[in-house]
Amino acid sequence: MKHEPDILAQLEGTLGPGRVEQSVPLAPMTTFRIGGPADFLYRARTTDELAGGITCAKRLGVPYFLLGRGANILVGDLGFRGLVIRSEVGGIDFLDEGRVRAGSGVDTFPDLIDETVARGLGGLHHFVGIPSTVGGALWQNLHFLEPAPARKRTVFIEEVLESAEILASSGERRTVDVDYFEFGYDDSILHRNDDVVLSATFRLEPAPTDELRRVMRENLEWRADRHPDLALFPCAGSIFQKIEGVGAGRLIEKCGLKGHVEGGAQIFTKHANIIVNLGSATAADVRALIALARETVARETGHELLPEIGFVGEF
Ligand SMILES: Cc1cc2nc3c(=O)[nH]c(=O)nc-3n(C[C@H](O)[C@H](O)[C@H](O)COP(=O)(O)OP(=O)(O)OC[C@H]3O[C@@H](n4cnc5c(N)ncnc54)[C@H](O)[C@@H]3O)c2cc1C
Protein backbone atom coordinates (compact mmCIF):
# COMPACT_ATOMS: atom_id res chain seq x y z
CA MET A 1 0.00 0.00 0.00
CA LYS A 2 1.20 3.54 -0.62
CA HIS A 3 2.17 5.66 2.43
CA GLU A 4 2.43 2.60 4.68
CA PRO A 5 4.13 4.32 7.65
CA ASP A 6 1.34 6.95 7.75
CA ILE A 7 -1.35 4.33 7.62
CA LEU A 8 0.33 2.21 10.30
CA ALA A 9 0.53 5.26 12.57
CA GLN A 10 -3.15 6.06 11.98
CA LEU A 11 -4.25 2.47 12.57
CA GLU A 12 -2.21 2.19 15.76
CA GLY A 13 -3.45 5.59 16.86
CA THR A 14 -6.90 4.04 17.15
CA LEU A 15 -6.21 0.35 17.74
CA GLY A 16 -3.33 0.75 20.16
CA PRO A 17 0.48 0.87 19.94
CA GLY A 18 2.05 -2.40 18.83
CA ARG A 19 -1.36 -3.90 17.98
CA VAL A 20 -0.98 -3.79 14.20
CA GLU A 21 1.53 -6.17 12.59
CA GLN A 22 3.13 -5.38 9.24
CA SER A 23 3.86 -7.64 6.24
CA VAL A 24 2.40 -10.77 7.78
CA PRO A 25 2.34 -13.99 5.69
CA LEU A 26 -1.25 -15.17 5.38
CA ALA A 27 -0.53 -18.75 4.25
CA PRO A 28 -0.22 -20.10 7.84
CA MET A 29 -3.59 -18.52 8.65
CA THR A 30 -5.42 -20.53 5.99
CA THR A 31 -6.15 -24.25 5.73
CA PHE A 32 -4.79 -24.19 2.12
CA ARG A 33 -1.45 -22.89 3.51
CA ILE A 34 -1.22 -20.65 0.45
CA GLY A 35 -1.05 -16.89 0.05
CA GLY A 36 1.26 -13.86 0.25
CA PRO A 37 1.50 -11.27 3.01
CA ALA A 38 -1.04 -8.82 4.35
CA ASP A 39 0.26 -5.25 4.52
CA PHE A 40 -1.26 -5.05 8.00
CA LEU A 41 -2.82 -7.54 10.40
CA TYR A 42 -4.95 -6.81 13.45
CA ARG A 43 -5.94 -9.64 15.78
CA ALA A 44 -9.25 -8.72 17.39
CA ARG A 45 -9.61 -10.53 20.74
CA THR A 46 -12.91 -9.11 22.01
CA THR A 47 -16.20 -8.02 20.43
CA ASP A 48 -15.24 -4.40 21.16
CA GLU A 49 -11.89 -4.83 19.41
CA LEU A 50 -13.51 -6.49 16.40
CA ALA A 51 -16.12 -3.74 16.06
CA GLY A 52 -13.36 -1.15 16.64
CA GLY A 53 -11.06 -2.63 13.99
CA ILE A 54 -13.76 -2.66 11.32
CA THR A 55 -14.94 0.86 12.20
CA CYS A 56 -11.36 2.16 12.14
CA ALA A 57 -10.59 0.62 8.70
CA LYS A 58 -13.80 2.10 7.29
CA ARG A 59 -13.14 5.54 8.78
CA LEU A 60 -9.59 5.65 7.41
CA GLY A 61 -10.66 4.27 4.04
CA VAL A 62 -8.21 1.35 4.38
CA PRO A 63 -9.32 -1.76 2.42
CA TYR A 64 -9.91 -4.59 4.89
CA PHE A 65 -10.68 -8.29 4.91
CA LEU A 66 -12.26 -10.10 7.85
CA LEU A 67 -10.57 -13.45 8.41
CA GLY A 68 -11.79 -16.40 10.44
CA ARG A 69 -9.94 -19.74 10.32
CA GLY A 70 -9.24 -19.24 6.58
CA ALA A 71 -10.93 -22.56 5.73
CA ASN A 72 -13.04 -21.35 2.83
CA ILE A 73 -10.74 -18.97 0.99
CA LEU A 74 -7.79 -18.87 -1.41
CA VAL A 75 -5.40 -15.98 -0.76
CA GLY A 76 -3.49 -14.68 -3.79
CA ASP A 77 0.28 -15.15 -4.09
CA LEU A 78 0.83 -11.39 -3.84
CA GLY A 79 -1.14 -11.17 -0.61
CA PHE A 80 -3.55 -8.48 0.56
CA ARG A 81 -3.07 -4.72 0.19
CA GLY A 82 -4.66 -3.28 3.27
CA LEU A 83 -5.69 -4.51 6.72
CA VAL A 84 -6.60 -8.11 7.51
CA ILE A 85 -8.69 -8.23 10.66
CA ARG A 86 -8.57 -11.71 12.18
CA SER A 87 -11.41 -12.55 14.51
CA GLU A 88 -9.86 -14.13 17.57
CA VAL A 89 -12.88 -13.17 19.67
CA GLY A 90 -13.12 -15.90 22.28
CA GLY A 91 -15.55 -16.71 25.07
CA ILE A 92 -17.99 -19.57 25.48
CA ASP A 93 -20.76 -18.73 27.96
CA PHE A 94 -23.44 -21.16 28.98
CA LEU A 95 -26.75 -19.37 29.57
CA ASP A 96 -30.05 -20.95 30.60
CA GLU A 97 -32.06 -23.77 28.95
CA GLY A 98 -29.33 -25.16 26.71
CA ARG A 99 -28.34 -21.80 25.31
CA VAL A 100 -24.70 -21.03 24.70
CA ARG A 101 -23.13 -17.80 23.50
CA ALA A 102 -19.77 -17.89 21.69
CA GLY A 103 -17.44 -15.20 20.37
CA SER A 104 -17.16 -15.03 16.60
CA GLY A 105 -13.54 -16.22 16.64
CA VAL A 106 -14.24 -19.37 18.67
CA ASP A 107 -13.45 -22.58 16.76
CA THR A 108 -16.69 -24.48 16.29
CA PHE A 109 -14.48 -27.55 16.19
CA PRO A 110 -12.95 -28.62 18.47
CA ASP A 111 -13.64 -25.97 21.14
CA LEU A 112 -17.37 -25.19 20.95
CA ILE A 113 -18.37 -28.74 20.04
CA ASP A 114 -16.21 -30.29 22.78
CA GLU A 115 -17.56 -27.96 25.46
CA THR A 116 -21.22 -28.34 24.51
CA VAL A 117 -21.04 -32.12 24.11
CA ALA A 118 -19.27 -32.44 27.46
CA ARG A 119 -22.35 -30.73 28.97
CA GLY A 120 -24.71 -33.12 27.18
CA LEU A 121 -25.93 -30.55 24.66
CA GLY A 122 -26.49 -31.67 21.08
CA GLY A 123 -26.93 -29.77 17.81
CA LEU A 124 -23.46 -28.55 16.98
CA HIS A 125 -21.93 -32.03 17.17
CA HIS A 126 -22.96 -32.74 13.55
CA PHE A 127 -20.24 -30.33 12.42
CA VAL A 128 -17.38 -32.23 14.01
CA GLY A 129 -14.14 -32.22 12.01
CA ILE A 130 -15.01 -29.09 9.99
CA PRO A 131 -12.52 -26.22 10.44
CA SER A 132 -14.44 -23.03 11.13
CA THR A 133 -14.89 -20.09 13.44
CA VAL A 134 -18.37 -19.20 14.65
CA GLY A 135 -18.37 -16.13 12.35
CA GLY A 136 -17.30 -18.14 9.28
CA ALA A 137 -19.93 -20.78 10.12
CA LEU A 138 -22.73 -18.20 9.97
CA TRP A 139 -21.32 -16.61 6.81
CA GLN A 140 -21.57 -19.96 5.01
CA ASN A 141 -24.37 -21.64 7.01
CA LEU A 142 -22.14 -24.54 8.04
CA HIS A 143 -23.67 -27.88 7.11
CA PHE A 144 -23.22 -31.61 7.10
CA LEU A 145 -25.32 -34.70 6.46
CA GLU A 146 -27.66 -36.08 9.12
CA PRO A 147 -26.28 -39.03 11.11
CA ALA A 148 -25.96 -42.56 9.73
CA PRO A 149 -27.66 -44.69 8.61
CA ALA A 150 -29.84 -42.18 6.69
CA ARG A 151 -27.23 -39.58 5.68
CA LYS A 152 -29.72 -37.99 3.28
CA ARG A 153 -30.89 -34.72 4.79
CA THR A 154 -28.44 -31.87 5.24
CA VAL A 155 -28.24 -30.39 8.75
CA PHE A 156 -27.47 -26.65 8.83
CA ILE A 157 -26.11 -24.51 11.65
CA GLU A 158 -29.08 -22.16 11.21
CA GLU A 159 -31.20 -24.90 12.83
CA VAL A 160 -29.54 -24.27 16.21
CA LEU A 161 -28.84 -20.55 15.90
CA GLU A 162 -31.02 -18.36 18.09
CA SER A 163 -29.51 -14.90 17.66
CA ALA A 164 -26.29 -13.04 17.01
CA GLU A 165 -24.76 -9.74 17.92
CA ILE A 166 -23.62 -7.99 14.77
CA LEU A 167 -21.90 -4.81 13.74
CA ALA A 168 -24.27 -3.79 10.96
CA SER A 169 -23.06 -2.19 7.71
CA SER A 170 -24.55 1.05 9.08
CA GLY A 171 -22.06 0.97 11.97
CA GLU A 172 -24.74 0.15 14.54
CA ARG A 173 -24.27 -2.77 16.96
CA ARG A 174 -27.39 -4.84 17.45
CA THR A 175 -28.82 -8.26 18.15
CA VAL A 176 -30.57 -10.04 15.30
CA ASP A 177 -32.49 -13.32 15.18
CA VAL A 178 -31.98 -16.28 12.89
CA ASP A 179 -34.41 -15.01 10.20
CA TYR A 180 -32.29 -11.91 9.69
CA PHE A 181 -29.57 -14.04 8.09
CA GLU A 182 -31.71 -15.26 5.12
CA PHE A 183 -29.80 -18.53 5.25
CA GLY A 184 -29.54 -20.79 2.22
CA TYR A 185 -27.21 -23.57 1.09
CA ASP A 186 -23.67 -22.16 1.48
CA ASP A 187 -25.32 -18.76 1.81
CA SER A 188 -26.44 -16.02 4.18
CA ILE A 189 -27.11 -12.31 4.05
CA LEU A 190 -23.45 -11.83 5.05
CA HIS A 191 -22.54 -12.55 1.39
CA ARG A 192 -24.54 -9.49 0.35
CA ASN A 193 -23.69 -6.88 2.97
CA ASP A 194 -20.68 -6.16 5.12
CA ASP A 195 -22.24 -6.97 8.49
CA VAL A 196 -19.84 -8.54 10.95
CA VAL A 197 -20.79 -11.26 13.42
CA LEU A 198 -19.43 -10.35 16.86
CA SER A 199 -20.93 -13.28 18.79
CA ALA A 200 -23.66 -15.87 18.34
CA THR A 201 -26.12 -17.60 20.66
CA PHE A 202 -27.16 -21.18 19.95
CA ARG A 203 -30.09 -23.11 21.44
CA LEU A 204 -29.06 -26.74 21.92
CA GLU A 205 -30.96 -29.87 22.92
CA PRO A 206 -30.07 -32.03 25.92
CA ALA A 207 -28.88 -35.45 24.76
CA PRO A 208 -26.87 -38.33 26.22
CA THR A 209 -23.18 -37.53 25.80
CA ASP A 210 -22.45 -41.14 24.72
CA GLU A 211 -24.94 -40.84 21.89
CA LEU A 212 -23.49 -37.49 20.75
CA ARG A 213 -20.00 -38.95 20.83
CA ARG A 214 -21.13 -41.96 18.77
CA VAL A 215 -22.48 -39.65 16.04
CA MET A 216 -19.25 -37.64 16.14
CA ARG A 217 -17.13 -40.77 15.79
CA GLU A 218 -19.16 -41.96 12.81
CA ASN A 219 -19.04 -38.53 11.17
CA LEU A 220 -15.27 -38.37 11.60
CA GLU A 221 -14.91 -41.84 10.07
CA TRP A 222 -17.13 -40.82 7.14
CA ARG A 223 -15.03 -37.71 6.61
CA ALA A 224 -11.71 -39.56 6.91
CA ASP A 225 -12.76 -41.86 4.03
CA ARG A 226 -13.54 -38.95 1.70
CA HIS A 227 -11.68 -35.84 2.82
CA PRO A 228 -7.95 -35.12 2.94
CA ASP A 229 -6.13 -35.09 6.26
CA LEU A 230 -5.43 -31.34 6.55
CA ALA A 231 -2.06 -31.97 8.22
CA LEU A 232 -0.88 -33.85 5.13
CA PHE A 233 -2.94 -32.22 2.39
CA PRO A 234 -3.89 -28.61 3.12
CA CYS A 235 -7.06 -27.60 1.28
CA ALA A 236 -10.17 -25.42 1.52
CA GLY A 237 -12.84 -28.15 1.37
CA SER A 238 -15.16 -28.16 -1.65
CA ILE A 239 -14.03 -25.77 -4.37
CA PHE A 240 -17.20 -25.62 -6.45
CA GLN A 241 -20.81 -25.04 -5.49
CA LYS A 242 -23.12 -28.01 -5.25
CA ILE A 243 -24.90 -28.97 -8.46
CA GLU A 244 -28.20 -30.51 -7.37
CA GLY A 245 -28.60 -34.17 -8.31
CA VAL A 246 -25.33 -34.29 -10.29
CA GLY A 247 -22.45 -33.29 -8.01
CA ALA A 248 -19.58 -31.01 -9.04
CA GLY A 249 -17.02 -33.63 -7.94
CA ARG A 250 -18.65 -36.37 -9.99
CA LEU A 251 -18.61 -34.16 -13.12
CA ILE A 252 -14.89 -33.42 -12.66
CA GLU A 253 -14.21 -37.12 -12.12
CA LYS A 254 -16.23 -38.03 -15.21
CA CYS A 255 -13.96 -35.74 -17.23
CA GLY A 256 -10.93 -37.76 -16.09
CA LEU A 257 -9.41 -34.97 -13.99
CA LYS A 258 -9.20 -36.76 -10.63
CA GLY A 259 -5.56 -36.73 -9.51
CA HIS A 260 -4.55 -34.13 -12.14
CA VAL A 261 -1.55 -32.06 -10.98
CA GLU A 262 -0.70 -28.45 -11.77
CA GLY A 263 2.57 -27.27 -10.15
CA GLY A 264 2.19 -28.13 -6.46
CA ALA A 265 -1.61 -28.53 -6.47
CA GLN A 266 -3.70 -31.60 -7.23
CA ILE A 267 -7.34 -32.49 -7.78
CA PHE A 268 -7.72 -34.79 -4.78
CA THR A 269 -7.62 -38.46 -5.62
CA LYS A 270 -10.54 -39.41 -3.32
CA HIS A 271 -12.87 -36.47 -4.00
CA ALA A 272 -12.63 -34.45 -7.22
CA ASN A 273 -14.34 -31.34 -5.81
CA ILE A 274 -11.36 -30.79 -3.51
CA ILE A 275 -7.98 -29.37 -4.56
CA VAL A 276 -5.07 -30.16 -2.26
CA ASN A 277 -1.74 -28.44 -1.70
CA LEU A 278 0.95 -31.11 -2.19
CA GLY A 279 3.38 -28.94 -0.24
CA SER A 280 4.56 -26.24 -2.62
CA ALA A 281 1.31 -25.10 -4.29
CA THR A 282 0.83 -21.48 -5.24
CA ALA A 283 -2.49 -19.72 -5.65
CA ALA A 284 -1.68 -19.64 -9.38
CA ASP A 285 -1.48 -23.47 -9.42
CA VAL A 286 -4.87 -23.73 -7.72
CA ARG A 287 -6.39 -21.19 -10.11
CA ALA A 288 -4.99 -23.13 -13.08
CA LEU A 289 -6.73 -26.31 -11.83
CA ILE A 290 -9.97 -24.40 -11.23
CA ALA A 291 -9.85 -23.01 -14.78
CA LEU A 292 -9.06 -26.44 -16.22
CA ALA A 293 -11.96 -28.07 -14.35
CA ARG A 294 -14.39 -25.34 -15.40
CA GLU A 295 -13.40 -25.43 -19.07
CA THR A 296 -13.33 -29.22 -19.32
CA VAL A 297 -16.64 -29.76 -17.50
CA ALA A 298 -18.38 -27.04 -19.56
CA ARG A 299 -17.07 -28.49 -22.83
CA GLU A 300 -17.74 -32.15 -22.05
CA THR A 301 -20.94 -31.99 -19.99
CA GLY A 302 -22.47 -28.54 -20.57
CA HIS A 303 -22.54 -27.83 -16.80
CA GLU A 304 -21.17 -24.58 -15.38
CA LEU A 305 -19.00 -24.98 -12.27
CA LEU A 306 -19.12 -21.96 -9.97
CA PRO A 307 -16.48 -21.59 -7.26
CA GLU A 308 -17.75 -21.78 -3.70
CA ILE A 309 -14.56 -20.52 -2.04
CA GLY A 310 -13.67 -16.83 -1.72
CA PHE A 311 -10.69 -15.33 -3.56
CA VAL A 312 -8.85 -12.84 -1.38
CA GLY A 313 -6.19 -10.28 -2.32
CA GLU A 314 -3.90 -10.04 -5.34
CA PHE A 315 -3.17 -13.01 -7.60
C1 LIG B 1 -11.16 -29.99 5.09
C2 LIG B 1 -12.36 -29.08 5.01
C3 LIG B 1 -13.62 -29.63 5.08
C4 LIG B 1 -14.76 -28.81 5.02
N1 LIG B 1 -15.99 -29.39 5.15
C5 LIG B 1 -17.08 -28.58 5.20
C6 LIG B 1 -18.37 -29.16 5.43
O1 LIG B 1 -18.53 -30.36 5.60
N2 LIG B 1 -19.44 -28.32 5.49
C7 LIG B 1 -19.30 -26.97 5.34
O2 LIG B 1 -20.30 -26.26 5.41
N3 LIG B 1 -18.10 -26.40 5.09
C8 LIG B 1 -16.99 -27.18 5.02
N4 LIG B 1 -15.77 -26.62 4.78
C9 LIG B 1 -15.65 -25.18 4.52
C10 LIG B 1 -15.31 -24.32 5.76
O3 LIG B 1 -14.95 -25.14 6.83
C11 LIG B 1 -16.51 -23.43 6.16
O4 LIG B 1 -16.92 -22.63 5.11
C12 LIG B 1 -16.19 -22.59 7.40
O5 LIG B 1 -17.41 -22.08 7.90
C13 LIG B 1 -15.25 -21.42 7.12
O6 LIG B 1 -15.06 -20.70 8.33
P1 LIG B 1 -13.78 -19.80 8.57
O7 LIG B 1 -13.84 -19.28 9.93
O8 LIG B 1 -12.55 -20.52 8.19
O9 LIG B 1 -14.02 -18.62 7.52
P2 LIG B 1 -12.96 -17.93 6.55
O10 LIG B 1 -12.56 -18.91 5.49
O11 LIG B 1 -11.87 -17.30 7.33
O12 LIG B 1 -13.86 -16.80 5.91
C14 LIG B 1 -14.92 -17.16 5.03
C15 LIG B 1 -15.85 -15.94 4.86
O13 LIG B 1 -16.50 -15.69 6.11
C16 LIG B 1 -16.36 -14.31 6.43
N5 LIG B 1 -16.32 -14.19 7.90
C17 LIG B 1 -15.45 -14.76 8.76
N6 LIG B 1 -15.73 -14.37 10.03
C18 LIG B 1 -16.80 -13.53 9.95
C19 LIG B 1 -17.54 -12.79 10.91
N7 LIG B 1 -17.23 -12.81 12.22
N8 LIG B 1 -18.57 -12.04 10.46
C20 LIG B 1 -18.89 -11.97 9.15
N9 LIG B 1 -18.22 -12.65 8.20
C21 LIG B 1 -17.18 -13.43 8.60
C22 LIG B 1 -15.01 -13.92 5.81
O14 LIG B 1 -14.89 -12.52 5.66
C23 LIG B 1 -15.07 -14.67 4.50
O15 LIG B 1 -15.78 -13.94 3.54
C24 LIG B 1 -14.61 -27.42 4.84
C25 LIG B 1 -13.32 -26.86 4.75
C26 LIG B 1 -12.21 -27.69 4.85
C27 LIG B 1 -10.84 -27.07 4.79
The ligand as an SDF file (V2000), in Angstrom:
LIG
                    3D

 53 58  0  0  0  0  0  0  0  0999 V2000
  -11.1570  -29.9950    5.0920 C   0  0  0  0  0  0  0  0  0  0  0  0
  -12.3620  -29.0810    5.0100 C   0  0  0  0  0  0  0  0  0  0  0  0
  -13.6200  -29.6260    5.0830 C   0  0  0  0  0  0  0  0  0  0  0  0
  -14.7580  -28.8100    5.0210 C   0  0  0  0  0  0  0  0  0  0  0  0
  -15.9920  -29.3880    5.1510 N   0  0  0  0  0  0  0  0  0  0  0  0
  -17.0820  -28.5830    5.1960 C   0  0  0  0  0  0  0  0  0  0  0  0
  -18.3710  -29.1550    5.4320 C   0  0  0  0  0  0  0  0  0  0  0  0
  -18.5340  -30.3610    5.6000 O   0  0  0  0  0  0  0  0  0  0  0  0
  -19.4380  -28.3180    5.4920 N   0  0  0  0  0  0  0  0  0  0  0  0
  -19.2950  -26.9710    5.3380 C   0  0  0  0  0  0  0  0  0  0  0  0
  -20.3030  -26.2570    5.4140 O   0  0  0  0  0  0  0  0  0  0  0  0
  -18.0960  -26.4050    5.0900 N   0  0  0  0  0  0  0  0  0  0  0  0
  -16.9920  -27.1820    5.0200 C   0  0  0  0  0  0  0  0  0  0  0  0
  -15.7660  -26.6180    4.7820 N   0  0  0  0  0  0  0  0  0  0  0  0
  -15.6510  -25.1790    4.5190 C   0  0  0  0  0  0  0  0  0  0  0  0
  -15.3100  -24.3160    5.7600 C   0  0  0  0  0  0  0  0  0  0  0  0
  -14.9460  -25.1390    6.8260 O   0  0  0  0  0  0  0  0  0  0  0  0
  -16.5070  -23.4340    6.1620 C   0  0  0  0  0  0  0  0  0  0  0  0
  -16.9220  -22.6290    5.1090 O   0  0  0  0  0  0  0  0  0  0  0  0
  -16.1880  -22.5910    7.3980 C   0  0  0  0  0  0  0  0  0  0  0  0
  -17.4060  -22.0790    7.8990 O   0  0  0  0  0  0  0  0  0  0  0  0
  -15.2460  -21.4240    7.1180 C   0  0  0  0  0  0  0  0  0  0  0  0
  -15.0560  -20.7010    8.3260 O   0  0  0  0  0  0  0  0  0  0  0  0
  -13.7820  -19.8040    8.5740 P   0  0  0  0  0  0  0  0  0  0  0  0
  -13.8430  -19.2770    9.9350 O   0  0  0  0  0  0  0  0  0  0  0  0
  -12.5530  -20.5240    8.1880 O   0  0  0  0  0  0  0  0  0  0  0  0
  -14.0240  -18.6230    7.5250 O   0  0  0  0  0  0  0  0  0  0  0  0
  -12.9570  -17.9290    6.5540 P   0  0  0  0  0  0  0  0  0  0  0  0
  -12.5600  -18.9090    5.4910 O   0  0  0  0  0  0  0  0  0  0  0  0
  -11.8750  -17.3000    7.3340 O   0  0  0  0  0  0  0  0  0  0  0  0
  -13.8640  -16.7960    5.9060 O   0  0  0  0  0  0  0  0  0  0  0  0
  -14.9230  -17.1620    5.0320 C   0  0  0  0  0  0  0  0  0  0  0  0
  -15.8480  -15.9420    4.8650 C   0  0  0  0  0  0  0  0  0  0  0  0
  -16.4970  -15.6860    6.1080 O   0  0  0  0  0  0  0  0  0  0  0  0
  -16.3590  -14.3070    6.4320 C   0  0  0  0  0  0  0  0  0  0  0  0
  -16.3170  -14.1870    7.8990 N   0  0  0  0  0  0  0  0  0  0  0  0
  -15.4450  -14.7560    8.7630 C   0  0  0  0  0  0  0  0  0  0  0  0
  -15.7280  -14.3680   10.0300 N   0  0  0  0  0  0  0  0  0  0  0  0
  -16.7970  -13.5310    9.9490 C   0  0  0  0  0  0  0  0  0  0  0  0
  -17.5360  -12.7850   10.9140 C   0  0  0  0  0  0  0  0  0  0  0  0
  -17.2270  -12.8090   12.2170 N   0  0  0  0  0  0  0  0  0  0  0  0
  -18.5680  -12.0390   10.4620 N   0  0  0  0  0  0  0  0  0  0  0  0
  -18.8890  -11.9700    9.1520 C   0  0  0  0  0  0  0  0  0  0  0  0
  -18.2200  -12.6490    8.1970 N   0  0  0  0  0  0  0  0  0  0  0  0
  -17.1800  -13.4260    8.5990 C   0  0  0  0  0  0  0  0  0  0  0  0
  -15.0120  -13.9170    5.8140 C   0  0  0  0  0  0  0  0  0  0  0  0
  -14.8940  -12.5160    5.6580 O   0  0  0  0  0  0  0  0  0  0  0  0
  -15.0710  -14.6720    4.4990 C   0  0  0  0  0  0  0  0  0  0  0  0
  -15.7790  -13.9420    3.5380 O   0  0  0  0  0  0  0  0  0  0  0  0
  -14.6130  -27.4150    4.8390 C   0  0  0  0  0  0  0  0  0  0  0  0
  -13.3170  -26.8650    4.7530 C   0  0  0  0  0  0  0  0  0  0  0  0
  -12.2050  -27.6900    4.8500 C   0  0  0  0  0  0  0  0  0  0  0  0
  -10.8410  -27.0730    4.7860 C   0  0  0  0  0  0  0  0  0  0  0  0
  1  2  1  0
  2  3  1  0
  2 52  2  0
  3  4  2  0
  4  5  1  0
  4 50  1  0
  5  6  2  0
  6  7  1  0
  6 13  1  0
  7  8  2  0
  7  9  1  0
  9 10  1  0
 10 11  2  0
 10 12  1  0
 12 13  2  0
 13 14  1  0
 14 15  1  0
 14 50  1  0
 15 16  1  0
 16 17  1  0
 16 18  1  0
 18 19  1  0
 18 20  1  0
 20 21  1  0
 20 22  1  0
 22 23  1  0
 23 24  1  0
 24 25  2  0
 24 26  1  0
 24 27  1  0
 27 28  1  0
 28 29  2  0
 28 30  1  0
 28 31  1  0
 31 32  1  0
 32 33  1  0
 33 34  1  0
 33 48  1  0
 34 35  1  0
 35 36  1  0
 35 46  1  0
 36 37  1  0
 36 45  1  0
 37 38  2  0
 38 39  1  0
 39 40  1  0
 39 45  2  0
 40 41  1  0
 40 42  2  0
 42 43  1  0
 43 44  2  0
 44 45  1  0
 46 47  1  0
 46 48  1  0
 48 49  1  0
 50 51  2  0
 51 52  1  0
 52 53  1  0
M  END
$$$$
